[in-house]
Amino acid sequence: MGEKYQLIVIGAGPGGYVAAIRAAQLGLRTAIVEREYIGGVCLNWGCIPSKTLLYATELKRTIEDAKRIGLNAENVSIDLDKLRKHRDATVKRLTGGVRLLLDKAGVKILEGEASFLSDREIEVVSDGTRIRAESENFIIATGTSPIDLPMLKHDGEMVIGAREAVALPEIPGRMLVVGAGPIGVEMATVYNTLGSRVTVVEMLDAVLPMLDSDISAASAKALGKQGMEIILSSRVISSAKGDNTIEVVIETLDGNKNMSFDRVLVAAGMKPNTTNLGLEKAGVKLDSRGFVIVDKHMRSNVPNIFAIGDVAGGLLLAHKASHEGIAAAEAIADQPGGADWKAVPYAVFTDPEIAGVGMTEKDVQDAGREAKIGRFPYRAVGKAIATLATDGFTKVIGDAETGEILGVHIFGPHAGDIIYTGTALLEMDGTVEDLGHIMAVHPTLSEAMMEAALNSNKRAIHIVN
């Protein structure tokens, strides 16, 4: 008979470890299982290491662009060994901090791969060692993995995923990125700045096709301006590996193109990590794509088993997973609440940065509502002009009848930080009038959000409405 707990969390990513800590705060005897590294994909191979690379490449582009205002720096280069050390030190510091927090909270860490034996018991396997553990409740927080394309079989060397992309030993001369979603365009930005000739292929007709159309169009223009080749409405139909290159056939609207690359990054979507978990033994139901079906408290069809984060579907975002973890832990402890937020913000860390929350203009149209749109360009913002950030803009979408804020979308530096104001107002049922009434510090880029809200009522001051 194994150890007994009130809660076992499976997966120690940003959803799982937050859920475990919150559960321990609420007095539950808690354990967490992790098959690889504490912090999950986000801290070890995703959000954090990618942002260290993006920060370095953003600085390089900024310094090179600064010659326009008299800041001259010749032959700006990046020491890849030092950059890798910074990336690794950042990951080590954060994952070590999470492990310490779990320990201080009294959470038992079980290392190995978990699978259900029943709805009350799991087996954890590590290096041939098997232990059993019982629990009154479980939270599944196993995340997702990149989709493998049949015509581009992942080998970790020539055909890579996001995990390998943050740790390539050298910069490829030519790189193909398959998929123009957030992961694809972020890694394309990194390697283009590091010196690769980057081609991005997207099956749909837009870069970042899930975002507001104005943001998507601006992003495509910016990526092209940085020297990337963007091929939309296209797909890879075959590939053949040579000794040092991979030959790829791309089906486009203008016919097939034969191209040669040193590396191919596949960023074409994610699949839930629900196989090999023994969920059938616990009776947990999945949807047609393999995601765990949950209610607003993140509870599955089995009352004592919950699922959070990417494995539960919806928006695949680390911060959403963390909040869902808290909601699930509180539900287990009979606390009020639930994962029913109206506002879940997103960010894409390209150059310029992108962020948003709520509905796109198309979402509003599809819902049969009439939108009231306010826009404000960064070229009319003093801070943006002074800091060479004039390509950006903010777009505010309100309900034409009620004035309710439906969505806010930003294209420009620090968008991920600035969007918090829009998120708060959207969550609290604020109106466009409310947003226009809130003071923005001058001079800052956040003035564009205030003025965009005013523009929706044709009251912006610093542009002709």
Salt bridges, closest charged atoms under 4 A:
GLU3 OE1 - ARG29 NH2 3.84
GLU36 OE2 - ARG163 NH1 3.01
GLU64 OE2 - LYS60 NZ 2.68
ASP65 OD2 - ARG68 NH1 3.00
ASP81 OD1 - ARG84 NH1 3.26
ASP88 OD1 - ARG87 NE 2.95
GLU111 OE2 - ARG99 NH2 3.25
GLU113 OE2 - ARG35 NH1 3.40
GLU121 OE2 - ARG132 NH1 3.89
GLU123 OE1 - ARG130 NH1 2.92
ASP155 OD2 - LYS241 NZ 2.63
GLU164 OE2 - HIS154 NE2 3.04
GLU170 OE2 - ARG263 NH2 2.48
GLU186 OE1 - LYS51 NZ 3.28
ASP212 OD2 - LYS395 NZ 2.77
ASP214 OD2 - ARG375 NH2 3.06
ASP214 OD2 - LYS395 NZ 2.91
GLU229 OE2 - LYS257 NZ 3.26
GLU251 OE1 - ARG235 NE 2.91
GLU324 OE2 - LYS320 NZ 2.83
GLU330 OE2 - ARG22 NE 3.04
ASP351 OD2 - ARG61 NE 2.63
GLU361 OE1 - ARG375 NH2 3.62
GLU361 OE1 - LYS395 NZ 2.62
ASP366 OD2 - LYS362 NZ 2.80
ASP391 OD2 - LYS225 NZ 3.42
ASP399 OD2 - ARG369 NH2 2.99
GLU404 OE2 - LYS342 NZ 2.71
GLU404 OE1 - ARG369 NH2 3.30
ASP429 OD1 - LYS342 NZ 2.74
GLU433 OE2 - ARG459 NH1 2.97
GLU447 OE2 - HIS442 ND1 2.91
GLU451 OE2 - HIS462 ND1 2.53
